[in-house]
Amino acid sequence: MIVGVPIFAVIYAAIKAVVNTFLRKKDLPVETVKYSYLKNIDEEGFHQLDSRLQRDHEIKDQVDFEQDKKDQEEKNVGEK
Protein backbone atom coordinates (compact mmCIF):
# COMPACT_ATOMS: atom_id res chain seq x y z
CA MET A 1 0.00 0.00 0.00
CA ILE A 2 2.85 2.37 0.83
CA VAL A 3 4.32 1.78 -2.61
CA GLY A 4 1.05 1.23 -4.49
CA VAL A 5 -0.58 4.61 -3.89
CA PRO A 6 2.35 6.72 -5.16
CA ILE A 7 2.83 4.43 -8.15
CA PHE A 8 -0.86 4.69 -9.03
CA ALA A 9 -0.71 8.49 -8.66
CA VAL A 10 2.21 8.65 -11.12
CA ILE A 11 0.45 6.35 -13.60
CA TYR A 12 -2.77 8.39 -13.29
CA ALA A 13 -0.91 11.67 -13.88
CA ALA A 14 0.85 10.22 -16.94
CA ILE A 15 -2.40 8.95 -18.48
CA LYS A 16 -4.12 12.25 -17.75
CA ALA A 17 -1.31 14.18 -19.45
CA VAL A 18 -1.48 11.96 -22.55
CA VAL A 19 -5.27 12.23 -22.79
CA ASN A 20 -5.17 16.01 -22.34
CA THR A 21 -2.52 16.27 -25.06
CA PHE A 22 -4.74 14.38 -27.51
CA LEU A 23 -7.76 16.52 -26.58
CA ARG A 24 -5.78 19.73 -27.16
CA LYS A 25 -4.56 18.45 -30.54
CA LYS A 26 -8.21 18.02 -31.56
CA ASP A 27 -9.13 21.46 -30.15
CA LEU A 28 -11.40 19.92 -27.52
CA PRO A 29 -11.70 21.16 -23.92
CA VAL A 30 -9.79 19.31 -21.21
CA GLU A 31 -12.15 20.26 -18.36
CA THR A 32 -14.26 17.29 -17.26
CA VAL A 33 -17.29 19.47 -16.51
CA LYS A 34 -17.62 20.29 -20.23
CA TYR A 35 -18.47 16.63 -20.86
CA SER A 36 -21.01 16.18 -18.04
CA TYR A 37 -24.17 16.48 -20.14
CA LEU A 38 -22.72 15.64 -23.51
CA LYS A 39 -24.72 13.47 -25.85
CA ASN A 40 -21.97 12.96 -28.44
CA ILE A 41 -19.15 14.64 -30.36
CA ASP A 42 -18.73 14.44 -34.10
CA GLU A 43 -17.25 16.47 -36.95
CA GLU A 44 -19.94 19.12 -36.44
CA GLY A 45 -19.00 19.61 -32.78
CA PHE A 46 -20.58 18.99 -29.41
CA HIS A 47 -24.15 17.79 -29.07
CA GLN A 48 -25.57 18.44 -25.61
CA LEU A 49 -28.53 16.64 -24.08
CA ASP A 50 -31.72 18.60 -24.56
CA SER A 51 -32.43 21.02 -21.73
CA ARG A 52 -35.19 18.88 -20.18
CA LEU A 53 -32.92 15.83 -19.88
CA GLN A 54 -30.06 17.99 -18.64
CA ARG A 55 -32.31 19.52 -15.98
CA ASP A 56 -33.47 16.02 -14.95
CA HIS A 57 -29.84 14.92 -14.57
CA GLU A 58 -28.98 18.04 -12.55
CA ILE A 59 -31.95 17.43 -10.22
CA LYS A 60 -30.94 13.79 -9.78
CA ASP A 61 -27.35 14.82 -9.04
CA GLN A 62 -28.58 17.32 -6.43
CA VAL A 63 -30.88 14.74 -4.79
CA ASP A 64 -28.04 12.20 -4.73
CA PHE A 65 -25.69 14.79 -3.18
CA GLU A 66 -28.25 15.71 -0.51
CA GLN A 67 -28.90 12.03 0.29
CA ASP A 68 -25.15 11.35 0.59
CA LYS A 69 -24.81 14.36 2.90
CA LYS A 70 -27.73 13.16 5.03
CA ASP A 71 -26.27 9.63 5.21
CA GLN A 72 -22.89 11.02 6.27
CA GLU A 73 -24.48 13.17 9.00
CA GLU A 74 -26.40 10.14 10.33
CA LYS A 75 -23.20 8.11 10.32
CA ASN A 76 -21.37 10.86 12.23
CA VAL A 77 -24.15 11.06 14.84
CA GLY A 78 -24.08 7.28 15.26
CA GLU A 79 -20.33 7.30 15.90
CA LYS A 80 -20.57 9.85 18.76
C-alpha positions in Angstrom: 0.0 0.0 0.0 2.8 2.4 0.8 4.3 1.8 -2.6 1.1 1.2 -4.5 -0.6 4.6 -3.9 2.4 6.7 -5.2 2.8 4.4 -8.2 -0.9 4.7 -9.0 -0.7 8.5 -8.7 2.2 8.7 -11.1 0.4 6.3 -13.6 -2.8 8.4 -13.3 -0.9 11.7 -13.9 0.8 10.2 -16.9 -2.4 8.9 -18.5 -4.1 12.3 -17.7 -1.3 14.2 -19.5 -1.5 12.0 -22.6 -5.3 12.2 -22.8 -5.2 16.0 -22.3 -2.5 16.3 -25.1 -4.7 14.4 -27.5 -7.8 16.5 -26.6 -5.8 19.7 -27.2 -4.6 18.5 -30.5 -8.2 18.0 -31.6 -9.1 21.5 -30.1 -11.4 19.9 -27.5 -11.7 21.2 -23.9 -9.8 19.3 -21.2 -12.1 20.3 -18.4 -14.3 17.3 -17.3 -17.3 19.5 -16.5 -17.6 20.3 -20.2 -18.5 16.6 -20.9 -21.0 16.2 -18.0 -24.2 16.5 -20.1 -22.7 15.6 -23.5 -24.7 13.5 -25.8 -22.0 13.0 -28.4 -19.2 14.6 -30.4 -18.7 14.4 -34.1 -17.3 16.5 -37.0 -19.9 19.1 -36.4 -19.0 19.6 -32.8 -20.6 19.0 -29.4 -24.2 17.8 -29.1 -25.6 18.4 -25.6 -28.5 16.6 -24.1 -31.7 18.6 -24.6 -32.4 21.0 -21.7 -35.2 18.9 -20.2 -32.9 15.8 -19.9 -30.1 18.0 -18.6 -32.3 19.5 -16.0 -33.5 16.0 -14.9 -29.8 14.9 -14.6 -29.0 18.0 -12.5 -32.0 17.4 -10.2 -30.9 13.8 -9.8 -27.4 14.8 -9.0 -28.6 17.3 -6.4 -30.9 14.7 -4.8 -28.0 12.2 -4.7 -25.7 14.8 -3.2 -28.2 15.7 -0.5 -28.9 12.0 0.3 -25.1 11.4 0.6 -24.8 14.4 2.9 -27.7 13.2 5.0 -26.3 9.6 5.2 -22.9 11.0 6.3 -24.5 13.2 9.0 -26.4 10.1 10.3 -23.2 8.1 10.3 -21.4 10.9 12.2 -24.2 11.1 14.8 -24.1 7.3 15.3 -20.3 7.3 15.9 -20.6 9.9 18.8 
